[in-house]
């Protein structure tokens, strides 16, 4: 199990105590306030005590909920979170199931039978599991209750900063009043988050921690690993600071080109086609990233509700090979297999079917 739950517990405790989680790192706050033995254990188990919080206020509220309900113990916290995850999973499953009951085909089982969803969501408690459940529920409910769908979609986007593909999907697929409602609610929740963060230096603390993921941290990257190796051979030192920024910029440029060209094609109007575009954007971002944790893949995987993408499905299996890194903190054959196998599967599928992907239902 991932040790991130220590950070979730700590942030939830701090948030519930009315302390700004973006003002102090856990190390700093541990020296300021009195902490009991259980909190000392949490601090010692945390893998990021010297970093400021990187989660949005709405996400922090989710971690604080058990404390508001009087749940204090670490084991109780984890159990409560897993109950919440289970409820969100059931809600999403039933929402998509109602779409299938109306005669439309979806990839319900392609998502909910995928081990990655259960391991990284219900197992390791990464909020991406809840984000995608809310998002796909919004997509399903939009056919019946557009206002409720707009509210759910906004919540899914504001839960974490890495949800840009989901935001673009709903922005481009929604039409008329529901689009305006979605954008308005997202802006309101976003501005509300800034108010919770508080002073500008607190926002700078949040940004400084987020920058670590492109300028300092390097884990399981693909294109980054190759480019950084070549550049480092030339300059003589690890060039992540420059390479990470450059690749992020390239990802944004490629993403912008894809959105522009996709939007010009009038036939791309259905939910499935916009889902494919959003999935492609999410994959490009991950391929250009310096850090690709397994749970990051849950967002592109969520679009399996609409389509079968052999590359993403295969990657959701091979990305688990990255767990070998934690044995000796070194890269090996596993990282080549992790990326080469999905590409091979995608090319074989293309040769056999003539297409890179398959939509579950052309009516969606």
C-alpha positions, 0 to 999 in steps of 0.5 A, spaced: 500 500 500 502 507 498 504 511 504 500 517 501 495 516 506 499 519 512 499 525 508 491 525 507 490 524 514 495 529 516 492 534 511 485 532 513 487 533 521 490 540 519 484 542 515 479 540 520 483 544 526 482 551 522 489 551 520 491 553 513 494 547 510 498 551 505 501 556 510 506 551 513 509 544 511 508 538 516 515 539 518 514 546 520 507 545 523 510 539 527 514 544 530 509 549 532 503 546 535 503 540 540 502 533 537 500 527 540 504 520 539 499 518 533 501 525 529 508 523 530 507 517 527 504 520 521 509 525 521 514 519 521 511 515 516 509 521 511 514 521 504 513 529 503 513 532 510 518 538 507 513 540 502 507 544 502 500 541 500 498 540 493 491 538 493 485 543 492 481 546 498 475 541 495 480 535 496 482 537 503 475 538 505 474 531 503 480 529 507 477 533 513 470 530 513 472 524 517 475 529 523 468 533 522 464 527 524 469 525 530 473 520 527 480 521 529 484 514 529 489 513 523 486 506 521 478 509 522 480 514 517 483 509 512 476 505 513 472 511 512 475 513 506 474 506 503 467 506 505 466 513 501 470 510 495 466 504 495 459 509 495 462 513 489 464 507 485 457 504 486 454 511 484 458 511 478 456 504 476 449 505 477 449 511 473 452 508 467 448 502 468 442 506 467 445 508 460 445 501 458 438 500 460 436 505 455 439 501 450 446 504 449 452 500 450 458 503 454 465 500 456 462 499 464 466 493 465 472 495 461 473 500 467 470 497 473 474 490 472 480 494 471 485 492 477 488 499 477 482 502 479 481 498 485 488 498 487 490 506 486 483 508 488 480 503 493 486 501 495 491 507 495 486 512 496 488 516 491 482 521 489 483 520 482 478 514 483 473 519 486 474 524 480 473 519 475 467 516 478 464 523 479 465 525 472 463 519 468 456 519 473 456 526 470 456 524 463 451 519 464 446 523 468 447 529 462 442 525 458 436 525 464 438 531 468 443 536 465 443 541 471 445 536 476 450 533 471 453 540 470 454 540 478 457 534 478 462 535 472 464 542 476 466 538 482 470 533 478 474 538 475 475 542 481 477 536 486 484 536 483 489 541 478 490 535 473 483 534 471 484 539 465 482 533 460 476 532 463 474 540 463 476 540 456 471 534 455 465 537 458 466 544 455 466 542 448 461 536 449 456 540 453 451 545 449 447 551 451 445 552 458 449 546 461 455 549 458 454 555 461 452 552 468 458 548 468 463 553 466 460 558 471 460 553 477 467 551 475 469 558 476 465 559 482 468 553 485 475 555 483 475 562 485 472 560 492 478 555 492 483 561 492 479 564 497 480 558 502 488 558 500 488 565 502 494 570 502 498 570 495 504 567 499 500 561 501 498 560 493 506 561 492 507 555 497 502 551 493 505 553 486 512 551 489 510 544 491 507 543 484 513 545 480 517 540 484 513 535 479 516 538 473 523 541 475 525 536 481 521 529 481 523 524 476 519 518 476 517 513 471 517 518 465 518 516 458 520 521 453 523 525 459 527 519 460 530 519 453 531 526 452 534 528 459 539 522 458 541 525 451 541 532 454 545 530 460 550 527 456 552 533 453 551 538 458 554 533 464 549 534 469 542 532 470 538 537 466 531 536 469 529 543 470 530 545 463 528 539 460 521 538 464 519 545 463 521 544 455 517 538 455 511 541 459 511 547 453 511 542 448 505 538 451 501 544 451 503 546 444 501 539 441 495 539 446 493 546 443 494 543 436 489 537 437 484 541 440 484 546 434 484 541 429 479 536 432 474 542 433 474 544 426 471 537 424 464 538 424 463 530 425 466 530 432 460 532 436 458 526 440 460 524 447 465 519 444 469 523 440 470 528 445 472 523 450 477 520 445 480 527 444 480 528 452 483 521 452 489 523 447 490 530 451 491 526 457 496 521 454 500 526 451 501 530 457 503 523 461 508 521 456 511 528 456 511 528 464 517 527 468 513 524 473 508 518 472 505 515 478 500 509 476 494 513 479 495 518 474 493 514 468 486 513 472 483 519 468 485 517 461 482 510 463 476 513 465 474 515 458 474 507 457 466 508 458 466 511 451 471 507 447 476 501 447 483 504 446 488 498 446 494 503 448 491 505 454 488 499 456 495 495 455 498 501 459 494 500 465 496 493 466 504 495 464 504 501 469 504 497 475 511 494 473 513 501 476 512 498 483 519 495 482 522 502 482 521 502 490 525 495 491 531 499 489 530 506 487 533 504 480 530 503 473 531 497 469 528 493 464 521 494 467 520 501 464 522 499 457 517 493 457 512 498 461 512 503 454 513 498 449 508 493 450 502 498 450 505 501 443 506 494 440 499 492 442 496 499 439 500 497 433 497 490 432 490 492 433 491 497 428 494 492 423 488 487 425 482 492 425 484 498 421 483 503 427 487 505 433 480 505 437 473 502 437 467 506 440 462 502 444 456 505 441 456 510 435 450 513 438 454 516 444 
